[in-house]
């Protein structure tokens, strides 16, 4: 099968976090299974950002075209993207679009519907109530003008978790919603003890210090301020380091004065998988106190690396049954988080081998690739049936 995937950012723009990693895992899984995948994206986040020319490349067998683009008005702007996509739809039976609220996609979606070309739409959490609450009136207007038709026009809307699926169905019961989780390759996310020790030394974290790790891009939904307040009240008797890893997170740090047994460390930038694997393995606990995440790759990645995870109810991956042995889900209450972080840091255990196997089978490239192909196949069959209908 030939698949055209459209996304506002793609590798090597690691700094855009879990969604970029998830999309690349998705495309490489399809290539590994013998399918032909082409990605059209923008130059945003790459060394060619600002260039006025198309750039082509191949990453892990995936052909990628980078269209000149810039970030503006809260999304990607790329005037040439729609033309490049529509030209390629002639030879690609399946078009898969990732991410919402993108000005670069407006003409593309309109052109796909005008040409009666079916497409699959993965919003990656863009239409949750929490996201809508930021700039509510602008988003409401933009939704009515553009995104409502984009969603209703999709042959399938892919949610990455049951939480996201429920949100989408509540917003519009007419949507054809299917759940396909993000891929987290169990062969990639494994415990890295040697690299973990080196990583701690590099970050100047002592062996006696308990490391609580948060990973992600700067966003109020990541709830870093809440986590700072939690660690401020951790009990004495141990030394703690809250390491917040991600680009630009310093804007959310330093608002809370810390006692002498707790310190906060900001690690700038988004690492590639090798760096993240070392960081996960180095931590006693990975904290994901997000107000909302449609999936939450960090939860699964850290659990596969053998590290305890504490997370919140509106994080999609927390619904995975096979994570029950390694993940604690708590309401966003400071006292409960303080008690649990202190306990997990002292006595927490990682994912049992049997649970790791169950989790791996649910989110492996092969399994999720099969689910995607089933979605694509149903879209292709409906299109073919429409062509032959009298």
C-alpha positions as CSV (number, residue, x, y, z in Angstrom):
1,X,0.0,0.0,0.0
2,X,1.1,3.6,-0.7
3,X,0.6,6.1,2.1
4,X,1.1,9.9,2.0
5,X,1.5,11.3,5.6
6,X,1.2,15.0,6.2
7,X,2.4,16.6,9.4
8,X,3.6,20.1,10.3
9,X,6.9,19.0,11.8
10,X,9.0,15.9,11.4
11,X,12.5,14.6,12.2
12,X,15.1,15.8,12.8
13,X,12.9,18.2,14.8
14,X,13.2,16.2,18.0
15,X,12.4,19.3,20.0
16,X,8.8,18.9,19.2
17,X,8.5,15.9,21.5
18,X,6.4,12.8,21.7
19,X,4.1,13.4,18.7
20,X,7.1,13.7,16.3
21,X,8.5,10.5,17.7
22,X,5.2,8.7,17.5
23,X,4.6,9.8,13.8
24,X,8.1,8.6,12.8
25,X,7.5,5.3,14.6
26,X,4.3,4.9,12.7
27,X,5.8,5.6,9.3
28,X,8.8,3.4,9.8
29,X,6.6,0.5,11.0
30,X,4.7,0.7,7.7
31,X,7.9,0.8,5.7
32,X,9.3,-2.2,7.7
33,X,6.1,-4.1,6.8
34,X,6.8,-3.5,3.1
35,X,4.6,-0.5,2.4
36,X,5.6,2.7,0.6
37,X,5.4,5.8,2.8
38,X,6.0,9.4,1.8
39,X,5.9,12.3,4.3
40,X,5.2,15.9,3.4
41,X,6.1,18.3,6.2
42,X,7.6,21.8,6.7
43,X,11.2,22.9,7.4
44,X,10.2,24.1,10.9
45,X,12.6,22.8,13.5
46,X,15.3,21.7,11.0
47,X,18.6,23.3,10.0
48,X,16.9,24.4,6.7
49,X,14.2,26.4,8.5
50,X,14.0,29.7,6.7
51,X,15.1,28.3,3.4
52,X,12.8,29.1,0.4
53,X,13.4,25.8,-1.3
54,X,12.0,22.3,-1.2
55,X,14.2,19.8,0.6
56,X,14.1,16.0,0.0
57,X,15.5,13.2,2.1
58,X,15.1,9.7,3.3
59,X,15.0,8.8,7.1
60,X,14.9,5.1,8.0
61,X,13.4,4.2,4.6
62,X,10.8,7.0,4.7
63,X,10.9,9.5,1.9
64,X,10.4,13.0,3.3
65,X,9.7,16.3,1.5
66,X,10.3,19.5,3.5
67,X,8.2,22.5,2.3
68,X,9.3,26.0,3.4
69,X,7.4,26.9,6.5
70,X,7.3,29.2,9.6
71,X,5.5,29.2,12.9
72,X,2.9,31.9,13.0
73,X,-0.5,32.5,14.7
74,X,0.0,29.4,16.9
75,X,0.6,27.0,14.0
76,X,2.6,26.2,10.9
77,X,2.3,28.4,7.8
78,X,3.5,26.9,4.6
79,X,1.9,28.3,1.4
80,X,3.3,25.5,-0.9
81,X,2.2,22.6,1.2
82,X,-1.3,22.2,-0.2
83,X,-0.1,22.1,-3.8
84,X,2.6,19.5,-3.0
85,X,0.1,17.3,-1.2
86,X,-2.6,17.5,-3.8
87,X,-0.2,16.8,-6.6
88,X,0.9,13.6,-4.9
89,X,-2.7,12.3,-4.1
90,X,-2.9,11.1,-7.7
91,X,-0.5,8.3,-6.9
92,X,-1.2,7.7,-3.2
93,X,-4.5,6.0,-2.4
94,X,-4.3,6.9,1.3
95,X,-3.7,10.4,2.8
96,X,-3.1,10.6,6.6
97,X,-2.9,14.0,8.2
98,X,-1.6,14.6,11.7
99,X,-2.2,17.6,14.0
100,X,-4.9,20.2,14.2
101,X,-5.2,24.0,14.3
102,X,-2.6,24.3,11.4
103,X,-3.1,27.3,9.0
104,X,-0.9,25.4,6.5
105,X,-3.6,22.7,6.2
106,X,-6.6,24.8,5.4
107,X,-6.2,24.8,1.6
108,X,-5.1,21.2,1.6
109,X,-8.2,20.0,3.4
110,X,-10.4,22.0,1.2
111,X,-8.7,20.6,-1.9
112,X,-9.0,17.0,-0.7
113,X,-12.7,17.4,-0.1
114,X,-13.3,19.2,-3.4
115,X,-11.5,16.3,-5.2
116,X,-13.4,13.8,-3.2
117,X,-10.1,12.3,-2.0
118,X,-10.6,10.4,1.3
119,X,-8.2,11.1,4.2
120,X,-7.5,9.9,7.7
121,X,-7.1,12.6,10.4
122,X,-5.1,12.2,13.6
123,X,-5.6,15.3,15.8
124,X,-3.2,14.1,18.5
125,X,-5.3,15.6,21.3
126,X,-5.8,19.0,19.6
127,X,-9.6,19.0,20.3
128,X,-9.7,18.2,24.0
129,X,-11.6,20.5,26.4
130,X,-8.3,21.5,28.0
131,X,-6.8,22.6,24.7
132,X,-10.0,24.4,23.7
133,X,-9.9,26.3,27.0
134,X,-6.7,28.1,25.8
135,X,-7.8,31.0,23.6
136,X,-11.4,29.7,23.8
137,X,-13.0,32.3,21.5
138,X,-10.4,32.2,18.8
139,X,-10.5,28.4,18.8
140,X,-14.3,28.3,18.7
141,X,-14.3,30.6,15.7
142,X,-11.5,28.7,13.9
143,X,-13.3,25.4,14.7
144,X,-16.6,26.5,13.1
145,X,-14.8,28.0,10.1
146,X,-12.4,25.2,9.4
147,X,-11.8,22.3,11.7
148,X,-15.4,21.1,12.0
149,X,-15.5,20.4,8.2
150,X,-12.0,18.9,8.4
151,X,-13.1,16.4,11.0
152,X,-16.5,15.6,9.5
153,X,-14.9,15.2,6.1
154,X,-12.4,12.6,7.3
155,X,-13.0,9.0,6.3
156,X,-11.6,8.1,9.8
157,X,-10.5,10.2,12.8
158,X,-7.8,8.4,14.7
159,X,-7.7,8.8,18.5
160,X,-4.6,7.6,20.3
161,X,-6.5,6.6,23.5
162,X,-10.0,6.0,24.8
163,X,-9.8,9.3,26.6
164,X,-9.3,11.2,23.3
165,X,-11.9,9.1,21.6
166,X,-14.5,10.0,24.2
167,X,-13.7,13.7,23.9
168,X,-14.0,13.6,20.1
169,X,-17.4,11.7,20.2
170,X,-18.7,14.1,22.8
171,X,-17.7,17.1,20.6
172,X,-19.4,15.6,17.5
173,X,-21.2,12.2,17.5
174,X,-21.1,12.0,13.7
175,X,-17.3,11.5,13.6
176,X,-16.0,8.1,12.5
177,X,-13.6,7.7,15.4
178,X,-11.2,4.7,15.8
179,X,-8.6,4.2,18.5
180,X,-5.0,3.3,17.5
181,X,-2.4,3.9,20.2
182,X,1.0,5.5,19.6
183,X,3.9,3.1,18.8
184,X,6.5,2.7,21.5
185,X,9.1,0.1,20.3
186,X,9.9,-2.2,23.2
187,X,13.3,-3.0,21.5
188,X,14.2,0.7,21.6
189,X,12.9,1.5,25.1
190,X,14.9,-0.8,27.5
191,X,16.8,-0.3,30.7
192,X,20.2,1.3,30.1
193,X,22.1,1.0,33.4
194,X,25.5,2.0,32.0
195,X,24.2,5.0,30.1
196,X,22.1,6.0,33.2
197,X,25.1,6.2,35.4
198,X,26.9,8.3,32.8
199,X,23.9,10.5,32.4
200,X,23.7,11.2,36.1
201,X,27.3,12.1,36.3
202,X,26.9,14.4,33.3
203,X,24.0,16.2,35.0
204,X,26.0,16.3,38.3
205,X,23.3,14.3,40.1
206,X,24.8,12.4,43.1
207,X,24.1,8.7,43.8
208,X,22.5,9.6,47.1
209,X,20.0,12.0,45.5
210,X,16.6,10.7,44.5
211,X,15.9,11.7,40.9
212,X,12.3,12.7,40.0
213,X,12.1,13.3,36.2
214,X,9.6,15.2,34.1
215,X,10.0,15.3,30.3
216,X,8.2,17.5,27.8
217,X,7.9,20.7,25.9
218,X,6.9,23.9,27.6
219,X,3.1,24.0,28.1
220,X,0.9,24.9,31.0
221,X,-0.9,21.6,30.5
222,X,2.4,19.8,31.6
223,X,1.7,21.2,35.0
224,X,5.3,21.8,36.0
225,X,4.3,24.5,38.6
226,X,2.1,21.9,40.3
227,X,5.0,19.4,40.4
228,X,7.3,22.1,41.9
229,X,4.8,22.6,44.7
230,X,4.7,18.9,45.3
231,X,8.4,18.3,45.6
232,X,8.8,21.4,47.9
233,X,7.0,19.5,50.6
234,X,8.8,16.1,50.3
235,X,9.9,14.7,53.7
236,X,13.4,15.3,55.0
237,X,15.7,12.4,55.4
238,X,16.5,12.1,51.7
239,X,17.9,14.5,49.1
240,X,15.7,15.0,46.0
241,X,16.4,16.4,42.5
242,X,13.5,17.4,40.3
243,X,14.9,17.3,36.8
244,X,12.7,19.0,34.2
245,X,13.9,18.0,30.7
246,X,12.7,19.9,27.7
247,X,13.2,23.0,25.5
248,X,12.2,26.2,27.2
249,X,10.9,24.7,30.4
250,X,12.8,27.3,32.5
251,X,9.9,29.7,32.0
252,X,7.8,27.5,34.3
253,X,10.5,26.9,36.9
254,X,11.8,28.8,39.9
255,X,8.4,30.1,41.0
256,X,8.6,28.1,44.3
257,X,11.3,28.4,46.9
258,X,12.9,25.0,47.7
259,X,14.1,23.7,51.1
260,X,17.7,22.6,51.3
261,X,17.0,18.9,50.7
262,X,15.3,19.6,47.4
263,X,16.8,21.2,44.2
264,X,15.3,21.8,40.8
265,X,17.4,21.1,37.6
266,X,16.4,22.3,34.2
267,X,17.9,20.3,31.3
268,X,17.5,22.3,28.1
269,X,16.5,20.6,24.8
270,X,14.7,17.5,23.7
271,X,17.0,14.4,23.5
272,X,16.9,11.8,20.9
273,X,15.7,8.3,22.0
274,X,19.2,7.3,23.3
275,X,19.3,10.3,25.6
276,X,15.8,9.8,26.8
277,X,16.5,6.1,27.5
278,X,19.4,7.1,29.7
279,X,17.4,9.7,31.5
280,X,14.5,7.4,32.2
281,X,16.8,4.7,33.4
282,X,18.6,7.1,35.7
283,X,15.4,8.2,37.5
284,X,13.8,6.7,40.5
285,X,10.4,8.1,39.4
286,X,9.1,9.7,36.3
287,X,6.4,12.2,37.0
288,X,3.7,13.0,34.5
289,X,1.2,15.4,36.3
290,X,-0.3,16.7,33.0
291,X,-3.7,18.2,33.1
292,X,-4.2,16.4,29.7
293,X,-2.3,14.3,27.2
294,X,-4.0,12.4,24.5
295,X,-1.6,9.5,24.9
296,X,1.6,10.4,26.8
297,X,4.5,8.5,25.3
298,X,6.7,9.3,28.3
299,X,4.5,7.0,30.5
300,X,5.0,4.0,28.3
301,X,8.7,4.7,27.4
302,X,9.7,5.1,31.0
303,X,7.8,2.0,32.1
304,X,9.5,0.0,29.4
305,X,12.8,1.3,30.7
306,X,11.9,-0.2,34.1
307,X,11.2,3.1,35.9
308,X,8.2,3.8,38.1
309,X,5.7,6.3,36.8
310,X,3.3,8.5,38.6
311,X,0.7,10.2,36.4
312,X,-2.8,11.8,36.3
313,X,-6.2,10.6,35.2
314,X,-6.4,12.6,32.0
315,X,-3.2,11.0,30.5
316,X,-4.3,8.6,27.8
317,X,-1.7,5.9,28.3
318,X,-2.7,5.5,31.9
319,X,-5.7,3.5,30.5
320,X,-3.5,0.7,29.3
321,X,-4.2,-2.3,31.5
322,X,-0.7,-3.8,31.0
323,X,0.8,-0.7,32.7
324,X,-1.0,-1.3,36.0
325,X,2.0,-2.9,37.6
326,X,4.3,0.1,37.0
327,X,2.1,3.2,36.9
328,X,0.3,4.9,39.7
329,X,-2.6,7.2,38.6
330,X,-3.5,9.9,41.1
331,X,-5.9,12.9,41.1
332,X,-4.0,16.2,40.9
333,X,-3.9,16.7,44.7
334,X,-0.7,17.9,46.2
335,X,-0.8,15.8,49.4
336,X,-1.5,12.6,47.5
337,X,1.4,13.3,45.0
338,X,3.8,14.1,47.8
339,X,3.1,10.9,49.7
340,X,3.2,8.8,46.6
341,X,6.4,10.3,45.2
342,X,8.2,9.8,48.5
343,X,7.0,6.2,48.7
344,X,7.7,5.3,45.1
345,X,11.2,6.8,45.2
346,X,12.0,4.5,48.2
347,X,10.1,1.3,47.4
348,X,8.8,1.5,43.9
349,X,9.3,-1.4,41.5
350,X,9.4,-1.4,37.7
351,X,7.3,-3.3,35.2
352,X,7.3,-7.0,35.7
353,X,8.5,-9.2,32.8
354,X,5.0,-10.6,32.1
355,X,3.4,-7.1,32.1
356,X,6.2,-5.8,29.8
357,X,5.4,-8.5,27.4
358,X,1.7,-7.6,27.4
359,X,2.5,-4.0,27.0
360,X,4.9,-4.6,24.2
361,X,2.4,-6.7,22.3
362,X,-0.2,-3.8,22.5
363,X,2.0,-1.0,21.3
364,X,4.7,-2.7,19.2
365,X,5.4,-1.4,15.7
366,X,4.0,-4.7,14.2
367,X,0.7,-4.6,16.2
368,X,0.0,-0.9,15.8
369,X,1.0,-1.1,12.1
370,X,-1.6,-3.8,11.6
371,X,-4.3,-1.6,13.2
372,X,-3.3,1.3,10.9
373,X,-3.4,-0.9,7.8
374,X,-6.9,-2.0,8.8
375,X,-8.0,1.7,9.0
376,X,-6.4,2.5,5.7
377,X,-7.9,-0.7,4.1
378,X,-11.4,0.3,5.1
379,X,-10.9,3.8,3.7
380,X,-9.6,2.4,0.4
381,X,-12.4,-0.1,0.1
382,X,-15.0,2.6,0.7
383,X,-13.4,4.7,-2.0
384,X,-13.4,1.8,-4.5
385,X,-17.0,1.0,-3.7
386,X,-17.9,4.6,-4.4
387,X,-16.2,4.4,-7.8
388,X,-18.1,1.4,-8.9
389,X,-21.5,2.4,-7.5
390,X,-24.1,3.1,-10.2
